[in-house]
Structures are given as structure tokens and as C-alpha cells.
Amino acid sequence: MLRLVVLLLILANGLYFAWSHRIFSELGWGKAPQNEPHRLQQQINPERIRVLDINDARVQNQPAQTSATLTATTASTNVNIQCLHTGTYSDKQIEPLRNKLSALMPANSWRIEEIPSQQKWLIYMGKYANSSMFELKKAELKKMQLAFIPVNEGPMALGITLGQFPSQAEANQSLNDLSKRGIRTAKVVQEIVNEKNYLLVFPAIDTDLIPKINALTATASGKPLKSCNIKP
């Protein structure tokens, strides 16, 4: 047994000696050479390596610096851009502004939006046939100490409103209360809205232009700019 161990050690030492001295290199079993020519053969694309001087290094860094500067400038610009609007304008008020803005700013930098009309319900008395009956009814309501609004113009003149409500149900409830106080001829009607209202919207306006726009809108009842997040 001892002889076998000694033979195996001698055999192992012999194999290591042959491997380390590249005796088996032709069979692909030899130790990789560590001399300089062989290391050069292991390099990948050595011809692409070049030493940069200080000026070359500055040129290499310039695009990154330019990109960072552009990003910072863009971020700063975006902070100054806001969506703003004015409100509200009638047909007569919006037309002069439309003409002035067309001459002052690009067409895609502003727009005019129509505001949807909200339903309103009125407790209404009238229409009265003449001004004498109209005045008589107003005097009667004053004696009853009831608040009212006379309607002197539009399709509901000559008439009187005793209240304005967002829903028909609320108007009917108020009319029932008034009937207990002696009101007999009033009725609930939906408000007739003939005139349209508009917003002047600037989707992306630079804050530097706000004073100029406010000066312009001051010529049409002086409505200042507000954030688009604020409802009119």
C-alpha cells in the first residue's frame, strides 16, 4: 500500500513538471505563457486605445455639459409656462378682444371657449300687460314685505321673480312656502338665457406676458388672468 502511494506521488509530480514546462503544449494542455508577446495576442482591439491630452478630455466632456445645461434651461422655462384664463365675457365684450389678440399673438397660443349655460329655475310672476299693472304688483309685494326682482328687459319683461334656484324641486318647495303667505299667481319657470358667455384661455403662456395680457383685457371690463385650475 505504501509503495502505491509513493508511486502516485512520483507520477503526480512528474505530470506537474511536464505541464509547467509546456511539454504537453502541442496537445493544448500546456500552461499559458506569461511572457509579453503572448499577452499582446490576448488584447482585444488594441489599435483603438489612445492617450488623450487635457484638451481632448475637455472636448469629450463638452457634450455632456451642454446636455445638462439644456436640461436645466428647459426645466426653468417650463416653470414659467402656465395655463391661464380670464372670465367671463359676453358676445359684445369678446369680439374686440378677439381682434386685438389676433394681431398681437399667434393663433395657436390662445382660444375662446364658450361657457355652458347652467340651468336655473325661477319663481316668476307676469308677464303683465302694461306698466301700470306691473307697478301695482310691485307695490303689493312691498306691502307683503317679500323680496323680489323686477324684470324690465328681455323675453320675461314685464315680470317679477321671487327667487332663483339650481333645481326645479327647490323652486317648487319655495313656491309652496310662498303660497302660504298669499301668493297665488306665481309659477316655476326655467330661466331663458339668450346671451352666451365666454372664457379667454391661454393654454401655455409665459408668466412674463401676464402684465401685457392683463392690460389688454382691462379694456373689456378688466377681468384678470387666473389659473386654469380655478373655475370661473
KESEKE-459920 format. One line per field, with one value per residue: x, y, z negated of N, C-alpha, C in turn. Coordinates in nm, 2 decimals, m for minus. Atoms other than C-alpha are relative to their C-alpha. Example, Ala and Ser with C-alpha at 12.3 -4.5 7.8 and 13.67 -1.06 7.14 Angstrom:
BEGIN
n.px c(0.09  m0.09)
n.py c(m0.12  m0.11)
n.pz c(0.00  0.00)
ca.px c(1.23  1.37)
ca.py c(m0.45  m0.11)
ca.pz c(m0.78  m0.71)
c.px c(0.09  m0.08)
c.py c(0.12  0.11)
c.pz c(0.00  m0.08)
//
This chain:
BEGIN
n.px c(0.08  m0.09  m0.06  0.09  0.01  m0.12  0.00  0.10  m0.06  m0.10  0.07  0.06  m0.11  m0.05  0.10  0.00  m0.12  0.02  0.09  m0.05  m0.10  0.07  m0.04  0.12  0.06  0.04  0.13  0.09  0.01  m0.11  0.03  0.00  m0.12  0.02  m0.09  0.07  0.07  0.13  0.10  0.05  0.09  0.13  0.07  0.12  m0.01  m0.10  m0.03  0.10  m0.04  m0.09  m0.02  0.06  m0.06  0.10  0.09  0.10  0.10  0.10  0.09  0.08  0.10  0.09  0.14  0.08  0.02  0.11  0.13  0.05  0.04  0.13  0.10  0.03  0.07  0.14  0.07  0.03  0.10  0.13  0.06  0.06  0.11  0.12  0.13  0.07  0.12  0.07  0.14  0.06  0.03  0.12  m0.03  m0.05  m0.13  m0.10  m0.04  m0.11  m0.12  m0.03  m0.08  m0.13  m0.09  m0.04  m0.11  m0.11  m0.05  0.03  0.14  0.00  m0.04  0.12  0.13  0.12  0.08  0.14  0.03  0.13  0.10  0.05  0.14  0.05  0.15  0.05  0.14  0.03  0.14  0.01  m0.02  0.12  0.04  m0.05  m0.08  0.08  0.02  m0.13  m0.03  0.10  m0.04  m0.12  0.04  0.07  m0.10  m0.07  0.08  m0.01  m0.13  m0.06  m0.11  0.03  m0.09  0.08  m0.06  0.04  m0.05  m0.01  0.12  0.08  0.05  0.00  0.03  m0.06  m0.05  0.00  m0.11  m0.07  m0.04  m0.07  0.08  0.15  0.06  m0.02  0.09  0.13  0.01  0.01  0.13  0.10  m0.01  0.05  0.14  0.06  0.00  0.10  m0.04  0.08  m0.02  m0.14  m0.03  m0.14  m0.03  m0.15  m0.05  m0.03  m0.13  m0.02  m0.14  m0.10  m0.11  m0.12  m0.13  m0.12  m0.09  m0.14  m0.04  m0.14  m0.05  m0.11  0.04  m0.04  0.11  0.12  0.04  0.05  0.13  0.09  0.02  0.09  0.13  0.05  0.09  0.13  0.06  m0.10  0.00  m0.14  m0.03  0.00  m0.04  0.10  0.05  0.11  0.12  0.05)
n.py c(m0.12  m0.11  m0.01  m0.05  m0.14  m0.06  m0.01  m0.10  m0.13  m0.02  m0.03  m0.13  m0.10  0.01  m0.06  m0.15  m0.05  0.00  m0.10  m0.14  m0.03  0.00  0.12  0.04  m0.12  0.03  0.07  m0.09  0.02  m0.07  m0.12  m0.12  m0.07  m0.13  m0.09  m0.12  0.02  0.07  m0.09  m0.09  0.08  0.01  m0.12  m0.02  m0.13  m0.09  m0.12  m0.10  m0.07  m0.12  m0.08  m0.13  m0.11  m0.07  m0.06  0.10  0.03  m0.11  0.02  0.12  m0.03  m0.12  0.03  0.03  m0.13  m0.07  0.06  m0.03  m0.14  0.00  0.05  m0.09  m0.11  0.05  0.01  m0.13  m0.06  0.06  m0.05  m0.12  0.02  0.04  m0.01  m0.11  m0.04  m0.11  0.03  0.04  m0.11  0.01  m0.01  m0.14  m0.03  0.09  m0.03  m0.09  0.07  0.10  m0.08  m0.05  0.12  0.05  m0.08  0.00  0.13  0.11  0.06  0.12  m0.03  m0.03  0.04  m0.05  0.12  m0.04  0.06  0.06  m0.07  0.07  m0.01  m0.07  0.00  m0.13  m0.02  m0.11  m0.06  m0.08  m0.14  m0.08  m0.05  m0.14  m0.05  m0.03  0.13  0.04  m0.08  0.04  0.12  m0.03  m0.07  0.10  0.09  m0.08  0.00  0.13  0.01  0.11  m0.04  0.03  m0.07  m0.03  0.03  m0.11  0.02  0.14  0.07  0.01  m0.13  m0.05  0.11  0.00  0.13  0.01  0.08  0.07  0.13  0.09  0.12  m0.02  0.04  m0.10  m0.11  0.04  m0.01  m0.14  m0.05  0.04  m0.09  m0.13  0.01  m0.01  m0.15  m0.07  m0.01  0.09  0.00  0.03  0.14  0.04  0.00  0.01  m0.13  m0.01  m0.05  m0.03  m0.05  0.10  m0.05  0.06  m0.01  m0.02  0.09  0.00  0.13  0.01  m0.14  m0.04  m0.09  m0.13  m0.06  m0.02  m0.15  m0.05  0.05  m0.07  m0.14  0.01  0.04  m0.11  m0.08  0.06  0.02  0.02  0.13  0.04  0.14  0.10  0.14  0.08  0.09  m0.07  m0.01  m0.14)
n.pz c(0.00  0.01  m0.13  m0.10  0.03  m0.05  m0.14  m0.04  0.02  m0.11  m0.13  0.00  m0.01  m0.13  m0.09  0.02  m0.06  m0.14  m0.03  0.03  m0.10  m0.13  m0.08  m0.06  m0.06  m0.13  0.02  0.06  0.14  0.07  0.08  m0.09  0.02  0.06  m0.06  m0.05  m0.13  0.01  0.05  m0.11  m0.08  0.07  0.00  m0.10  m0.07  0.07  m0.08  0.04  0.12  m0.02  0.12  m0.02  0.08  0.07  m0.09  m0.04  0.11  0.01  m0.11  0.03  0.10  m0.04  m0.03  0.12  0.07  m0.08  0.02  0.14  0.00  m0.08  0.08  0.10  m0.07  m0.03  0.12  0.04  m0.09  0.03  0.12  m0.03  m0.09  0.07  m0.07  0.07  m0.07  0.05  m0.01  m0.12  m0.09  m0.08  m0.14  m0.04  0.06  m0.05  m0.14  m0.01  0.05  m0.11  m0.11  0.05  0.02  m0.14  m0.05  0.10  0.04  m0.09  0.02  0.08  0.14  0.08  m0.05  0.06  0.03  0.04  0.13  m0.01  0.09  0.11  0.01  0.12  0.01  0.06  0.04  m0.09  m0.01  m0.12  m0.04  0.02  m0.13  m0.01  0.11  0.12  0.08  0.05  0.12  0.10  0.06  0.08  0.12  0.08  0.06  0.10  0.12  0.06  0.04  m0.07  m0.08  m0.14  m0.10  m0.12  m0.13  m0.08  m0.14  m0.05  m0.03  0.12  0.05  0.13  0.09  0.13  0.05  0.15  0.05  m0.11  0.06  m0.09  m0.04  0.00  0.13  0.10  m0.04  0.04  0.14  0.04  m0.05  0.09  0.12  m0.03  m0.01  0.14  0.03  m0.09  m0.14  m0.08  m0.15  m0.04  m0.05  m0.02  m0.14  m0.02  m0.05  m0.14  m0.02  m0.14  m0.02  0.02  0.07  m0.06  0.06  m0.09  0.06  m0.04  0.05  0.04  m0.01  0.08  0.10  m0.03  m0.08  0.07  0.01  m0.13  m0.03  0.10  m0.05  m0.11  0.04  0.08  m0.09  m0.01  0.14  0.10  0.06  0.00  m0.02  0.11  m0.04  m0.06  0.10  0.08  m0.08  m0.01)
ca.px c(0.00  0.28  0.45  0.14  0.11  0.47  0.43  0.12  0.31  0.60  0.36  0.17  0.50  0.61  0.29  0.30  0.66  0.57  0.27  0.45  0.73  0.48  0.59  0.22  0.16  0.13  m0.17  m0.33  m0.26  0.03  0.04  m0.05  0.27  0.31  0.56  0.48  0.42  0.16  m0.02  m0.04  m0.21  m0.48  m0.57  m0.90  m0.87  m0.55  m0.53  m0.84  m0.66  m0.52  m0.39  m0.59  m0.42  m0.60  m0.76  m0.91  m1.06  m1.23  m1.38  m1.50  m1.69  m1.84  m2.15  m2.25  m2.21  m2.42  m2.69  m2.71  m2.72  m3.01  m3.20  m3.17  m3.28  m3.58  m3.68  m3.65  m3.86  m4.13  m4.17  m4.26  m4.52  m4.88  m5.23  m5.43  m5.78  m5.99  m6.36  m6.63  m6.72  m7.04  m7.06  m7.01  m6.71  m6.53  m6.52  m6.29  m6.05  m6.06  m5.94  m5.67  m5.53  m5.53  m5.29  m5.08  m5.03  m5.01  m5.35  m5.24  m5.13  m5.49  m5.85  m6.20  m6.42  m6.80  m6.92  m7.21  m7.52  m7.63  m7.99  m8.17  m8.53  m8.73  m9.04  m9.20  m9.50  m9.61  m9.59  m9.81  m10.00  m9.88  m9.66  m9.95  m10.03  m9.66  m9.61  m9.93  m9.80  m9.46  m9.63  m9.84  m9.53  m9.36  m9.66  m9.63  m9.26  m9.15  m8.81  m8.84  m8.65  m8.84  m8.76  m8.76  m8.58  m8.56  m8.82  m8.95  m9.03  m9.26  m9.24  m9.12  m8.90  m8.94  m8.63  m8.38  m8.29  m8.05  m8.32  m8.69  m8.76  m8.61  m8.81  m9.13  m9.07  m9.02  m9.33  m9.53  m9.40  m9.49  m9.84  m9.90  m9.82  m10.09  m9.90  m10.14  m10.03  m9.66  m9.52  m9.20  m9.03  m8.68  m8.47  m8.44  m8.08  m8.02  m7.67  m7.37  m7.07  m6.70  m6.36  m6.04  m5.79  m5.41  m5.30  m4.93  m4.84  m4.51  m4.56  m4.37  m4.67  m4.92  m4.90  m4.94  m5.24  m5.40  m5.35  m5.53  m5.82  m5.86  m6.02  m6.30  m6.44  m6.10  m6.10  m5.76  m5.59  m5.64  m5.51  m5.69  m5.73  m5.97  m6.32  m6.48)
ca.py c(0.00  0.24  0.16  0.25  0.59  0.67  0.58  0.80  1.10  1.05  1.03  1.34  1.54  1.42  1.53  1.88  1.92  1.83  2.07  2.37  2.33  2.32  1.96  1.90  2.24  2.09  1.88  2.20  2.10  2.33  2.62  2.95  3.15  3.47  3.64  3.98  3.88  3.63  3.89  4.12  3.84  3.83  4.20  4.30  4.58  4.73  4.97  5.16  5.26  5.62  5.85  6.18  6.51  6.76  6.94  6.62  6.54  6.88  6.81  6.47  6.62  6.92  6.73  6.61  6.96  7.11  6.85  6.92  7.30  7.24  7.03  7.29  7.57  7.36  7.29  7.66  7.76  7.51  7.66  7.99  7.84  7.82  7.76  8.08  8.21  8.51  8.51  8.58  8.78  8.84  8.84  9.22  9.21  8.91  9.04  9.34  9.11  8.85  9.12  9.26  8.91  8.81  9.10  9.05  8.68  8.36  8.19  7.87  8.05  8.13  8.03  8.14  7.88  7.91  7.85  7.60  7.77  7.65  7.56  7.80  7.79  8.10  8.17  8.41  8.65  8.80  8.90  9.19  9.35  9.71  9.91  10.01  9.65  9.59  9.88  9.78  9.43  9.56  9.79  9.49  9.27  9.56  9.57  9.20  9.25  9.00  9.02  9.04  9.14  9.32  9.21  9.52  9.38  9.06  8.80  8.79  9.16  9.29  9.04  8.97  8.70  8.59  8.37  8.18  7.81  7.55  7.28  7.27  7.08  7.35  7.61  7.42  7.39  7.76  7.83  7.62  7.83  8.15  8.02  8.00  8.38  8.46  8.43  8.28  8.38  8.29  7.98  7.80  7.86  7.78  8.09  8.19  8.25  8.42  8.57  8.34  8.38  8.30  8.24  8.36  8.08  8.08  7.71  7.77  8.14  8.27  8.45  8.74  8.81  8.83  9.21  9.27  9.04  9.20  9.54  9.42  9.26  9.57  9.73  9.48  9.51  9.44  9.06  8.95  8.61  8.31  7.96  7.71  7.50  7.77  7.75  8.08)
ca.pz c(0.00  m0.09  0.24  0.43  0.25  0.33  0.69  0.72  0.57  0.81  1.10  0.99  0.95  1.29  1.46  1.29  1.40  1.76  1.75  1.60  1.86  2.15  2.25  2.34  2.51  2.85  2.72  2.58  2.22  2.15  1.91  2.08  2.13  1.93  2.15  2.30  2.67  2.57  2.36  2.66  2.85  2.58  2.62  2.79  3.05  2.90  3.20  3.06  2.75  2.75  2.48  2.45  2.36  2.15  2.45  2.58  2.24  2.24  2.58  2.47  2.17  2.36  2.50  2.15  2.01  2.30  2.25  1.87  1.94  2.20  1.95  1.68  1.92  2.03  1.67  1.59  1.89  1.80  1.46  1.62  1.85  1.72  1.84  1.76  1.85  1.80  1.74  1.83  2.14  2.33  2.71  2.73  2.50  2.66  3.02  2.96  2.76  3.05  3.30  3.07  2.98  3.35  3.42  3.10  3.06  3.27  3.33  3.15  2.83  2.72  2.77  2.69  2.51  2.47  2.11  2.10  1.96  1.62  1.57  1.33  1.21  1.12  0.92  1.17  1.18  1.51  1.79  1.71  1.99  1.92  1.69  1.47  1.37  1.33  1.09  0.90  0.84  0.72  0.47  0.35  0.29  0.10  m0.14  m0.19  m0.27  m0.01  0.16  0.54  0.86  1.13  1.49  1.71  2.02  2.23  2.31  1.95  1.91  1.77  1.49  1.14  0.99  0.63  0.62  0.83  0.77  0.91  0.93  1.01  0.69  0.48  0.67  0.62  0.25  0.22  0.42  0.18  m0.11  0.07  0.14  m0.24  m0.25  0.01  0.34  0.59  0.94  0.93  1.11  1.15  1.49  1.63  1.69  2.05  2.14  2.47  2.42  2.44  2.21  2.30  2.15  2.30  2.25  2.28  2.27  2.23  2.16  2.03  1.70  1.84  2.07  1.79  1.73  2.10  2.13  1.81  1.97  2.28  2.11  1.89  2.20  2.18  1.82  1.66  1.60  1.48  1.56  1.34  1.33  1.54  1.22  1.08  1.22  1.35)
c.px c(0.09  0.07  m0.09  m0.02  0.12  0.01  m0.10  0.06  0.10  m0.06  m0.06  0.11  0.05  m0.10  0.00  0.12  m0.01  m0.10  0.05  0.11  m0.05  0.04  m0.13  m0.07  m0.05  m0.14  m0.10  m0.01  0.11  m0.04  0.01  0.13  m0.03  0.09  m0.07  m0.06  m0.13  m0.11  m0.06  m0.10  m0.14  m0.08  m0.11  0.01  0.10  0.02  m0.10  0.03  0.09  0.00  m0.05  0.08  m0.11  m0.11  m0.10  m0.10  m0.11  m0.11  m0.09  m0.11  m0.09  m0.14  m0.08  m0.03  m0.11  m0.13  m0.06  m0.05  m0.14  m0.11  m0.04  m0.07  m0.14  m0.08  m0.04  m0.11  m0.14  m0.07  m0.07  m0.12  m0.12  m0.12  m0.09  m0.13  m0.05  m0.15  m0.09  m0.04  m0.12  0.05  0.06  0.14  0.11  0.05  0.12  0.13  0.05  0.09  0.13  0.10  0.05  0.12  0.12  0.07  m0.03  m0.13  0.00  0.04  m0.12  m0.12  m0.12  m0.10  m0.14  m0.03  m0.14  m0.09  m0.05  m0.15  m0.04  m0.15  m0.05  m0.14  m0.04  m0.14  0.00  m0.02  m0.12  m0.02  0.06  0.08  m0.08  m0.02  0.13  0.04  m0.10  0.04  0.13  m0.04  m0.07  0.10  0.08  m0.08  0.01  0.14  0.07  0.11  m0.03  0.10  m0.09  0.08  m0.05  0.04  0.00  m0.14  m0.10  m0.05  m0.14  m0.04  0.08  0.05  0.01  0.11  0.06  0.07  0.08  m0.08  m0.15  m0.06  0.01  m0.09  m0.15  m0.03  m0.02  m0.13  m0.11  0.00  m0.06  m0.16  m0.07  0.00  m0.09  0.04  m0.08  0.03  0.14  0.01  0.15  0.03  0.16  0.04  0.04  0.13  0.03  0.15  0.10  0.12  0.13  0.11  0.11  0.11  0.14  0.06  0.14  0.06  0.12  m0.05  0.04  m0.10  m0.12  m0.04  m0.05  m0.14  m0.10  m0.03  m0.10  m0.14  m0.07  m0.09  m0.14  m0.04  0.11  0.00  0.14  0.02  0.00  0.05  m0.11  m0.06  m0.12  m0.11  m0.05  m0.12)
c.py c(0.13  0.02  0.07  0.15  0.08  0.01  0.11  0.14  0.03  0.03  0.14  0.11  0.00  0.07  0.15  0.06  0.01  0.12  0.14  0.03  m0.01  m0.12  m0.04  0.11  m0.03  m0.08  0.10  m0.01  0.09  0.12  0.12  0.09  0.14  0.11  0.11  m0.02  m0.08  0.08  0.10  m0.07  m0.01  0.14  0.01  0.14  0.10  0.13  0.11  0.08  0.12  0.08  0.14  0.10  0.08  0.07  m0.10  m0.04  0.10  m0.02  m0.11  0.03  0.11  m0.05  m0.03  0.13  0.08  m0.06  0.03  0.15  0.01  m0.05  0.10  0.12  m0.04  0.00  0.14  0.07  m0.06  0.05  0.13  m0.01  m0.05  0.00  0.10  0.03  0.12  m0.04  0.11  0.12  m0.03  0.01  0.14  0.02  m0.09  0.04  0.10  m0.07  m0.10  0.08  0.04  m0.12  m0.05  0.08  m0.01  m0.13  m0.11  m0.07  m0.12  0.02  0.04  m0.05  0.06  m0.12  0.06  m0.07  m0.06  0.07  m0.10  0.01  0.07  0.00  0.12  m0.02  0.14  0.04  0.09  m0.09  0.08  0.08  0.14  0.04  0.03  m0.12  m0.04  0.08  m0.03  m0.13  0.02  0.07  m0.10  m0.09  0.08  0.00  m0.13  m0.03  m0.12  0.05  m0.04  0.07  0.03  m0.03  0.10  m0.02  m0.15  m0.06  m0.02  0.13  0.01  m0.11  0.02  m0.14  0.01  m0.09  m0.08  m0.12  m0.09  m0.12  0.04  m0.04  0.10  0.12  m0.03  0.00  0.14  0.06  m0.05  0.08  0.13  m0.01  0.01  0.15  0.08  0.02  m0.10  m0.01  m0.04  m0.15  m0.02  m0.01  m0.02  0.14  m0.01  0.08  0.02  0.04  m0.11  0.07  m0.08  0.02  0.02  m0.08  0.00  m0.14  m0.01  0.14  0.02  0.10  0.14  0.08  0.04  0.15  0.05  m0.05  0.07  0.14  0.00  m0.03  0.11  0.09  m0.06  m0.05  m0.05  m0.13  m0.05  m0.15  m0.08  m0.13  m0.08  m0.10  0.07  0.02  0.15  0.02)
c.pz c(0.00  0.13  0.10  m0.02  0.05  0.15  0.06  m0.02  0.10  0.13  0.01  0.02  0.14  0.10  m0.02  0.06  0.15  0.04  m0.01  0.10  0.14  0.09  0.08  0.08  0.14  0.00  m0.05  m0.15  m0.07  m0.07  0.09  m0.03  m0.05  0.05  0.07  0.14  m0.01  m0.06  0.10  0.09  m0.06  0.00  0.10  0.06  m0.07  0.08  m0.03  m0.12  0.03  m0.13  0.03  m0.08  m0.06  0.09  0.05  m0.10  m0.01  0.11  m0.02  m0.10  0.04  0.03  m0.12  m0.07  0.07  m0.02  m0.14  0.00  0.07  m0.09  m0.11  0.05  0.03  m0.13  m0.05  0.08  m0.03  m0.12  0.03  0.09  m0.08  0.09  m0.08  0.08  m0.07  0.00  m0.07  0.08  0.08  0.15  0.04  m0.06  0.06  0.14  0.01  m0.05  0.11  0.10  m0.05  m0.02  0.13  0.05  m0.09  m0.01  0.11  m0.03  m0.09  m0.14  m0.09  0.07  m0.08  m0.02  m0.05  m0.13  0.01  m0.10  m0.11  m0.01  m0.13  0.00  m0.08  m0.05  0.07  0.00  0.12  0.12  m0.02  0.13  0.02  m0.12  m0.12  m0.08  m0.06  m0.12  m0.12  m0.07  m0.08  m0.13  m0.10  m0.07  m0.11  m0.13  m0.07  m0.06  0.06  0.09  0.15  0.09  0.12  0.13  0.10  0.15  0.03  0.02  m0.12  m0.06  0.06  m0.10  m0.13  m0.04  m0.15  m0.05  0.12  m0.07  0.10  0.05  0.00  m0.13  m0.11  0.02  m0.04  m0.15  m0.05  0.04  m0.10  m0.13  0.02  0.01  m0.14  m0.05  0.09  0.14  0.08  0.15  0.04  0.05  0.01  0.15  0.01  0.06  0.15  0.02  0.15  0.03  m0.04  m0.08  0.04  m0.10  0.10  m0.07  0.07  m0.05  m0.05  0.02  m0.10  m0.10  0.02  0.08  m0.08  m0.02  0.13  0.03  m0.10  0.05  0.12  m0.04  m0.09  0.09  0.02  m0.14  m0.10  m0.07  0.00  0.03  m0.12  0.05  0.05  m0.10  m0.08  0.10  0.00  m0.09)
//
